[in-house]
């Protein structure tokens, strides 16, 4: 009786077996193919490998038709070339595809600056040149695109005030290798980006030395008070290349970073950071400037961008003009400073139905976080005696995590955003900008590199 109940793979229907196999990873699917002839036949089932081709390599029906191969053959072919990156490829390829699709619509000029991916042997040669292993996710990204040409604007975002401009290029592998650091304080660090105007770069630590974690990405920040030039603090921007790149792409394609004159501006906008008073809406976005900041002494520099908009359906008689501003500034220690001043960045904008006025300004403080709120005072054009306030929503500015130099601390210190106890200073610098183009002095993009200043 028992013998008659035994089931064999040979007599089981294919559909339930294929369903079971569909839950297996490609490695397990290959292992199954060695178990029996029946499983070998079933594990070659084309739809099973179609799923893996789409999951790991983002391949489409058109890719298959172009190459005239089975899904399994196609998987094996790509795996032979990119197999070491199978854990990273789909994530990074999707990020690149999303970024290019967005740039094609918003910043088509930037697409032209992207370089084709490099070959495996070129990455191996760079490793031999610098004497360090490159992270697999970094290598994978450069198999897709080898950074960009050294042009303005840079792929990794821009920032501008009236007398300050930053635009970061994503360096190609050859240029990055040429900037590989072996000096004390920056040992085994590879530059990922570069700005011609400021000389600023973001670096990736290729080894866990001098208090850095392997694959950590950061802006280096020399200690302004140390006599030893190797005393270098750092503002941390990512724990790995994948996290750093995909989070940036997400902010770009989600519209978190505004596009201004064909450039990506790295202002962070909290959708809750909007206040409406009557017909006028005020929205604020902020950005940290590491190149103008320092950990020691504590000096943290932020720029903020404000958009003032009057509703299109507002009555014409509600047209008004901004007279003054009021700021209430609270630092991480709870200390409050109040600032009043005429206009904004030297301007007194007139608001009429549908009118938008935008400007950028900046503030500095000595604690690692701060928030600002306040109001603008307007008067009606038809009646100057009618004066009213328009609320500015509270907006927070928090510097990124930083790590102090081991030269100063004597040991690796954890990344910190704790308030500093040094003398507290903060300032509203709405008079900082000269008001060009609504407060943003943005160089027009070009294919030529500007002279370093």
Secondary structure, 3 states (H helix, E strand, C coil): CHHHHCCCCCCCCHHHHHHHHCCCCHHHHHHHCCCCHHHHHHHCCHHHHHHHHHHHHCCCHHHHHHHCCCHHHHHHHHHHHHHHHCCCHHHHHHHHHHHHHHHHHHCHHHHHCEEECCCHHHHHHHHHHHCCCCCHHHHHHHHHEEEECCCECCCCCEEEECCEEEECEECCHHHHHHCCECCCCCCCEEECEECCCCCCCEEEECCCCCCCCCCCEEEEEECCCCCCCCCEEEEEEECCHHHHHHHHHHHHHCCCCCEECCEEECCEEEEEEEEEECCEEEEEEEEECHHHCECCCCEEEEEEEEEEEECCCCCHHHCEEEEEEEEEEEECCCCEEEEEEECECCECCEECCCCEEEEEEEEEECCCEEEEEEEEEEEECCCCCCEEEEEEEEEEEECCCEECCHHHHCCCCCCECCCCCCCCCEEECCCCCCCCCCCCCCCCCECCCCCCC
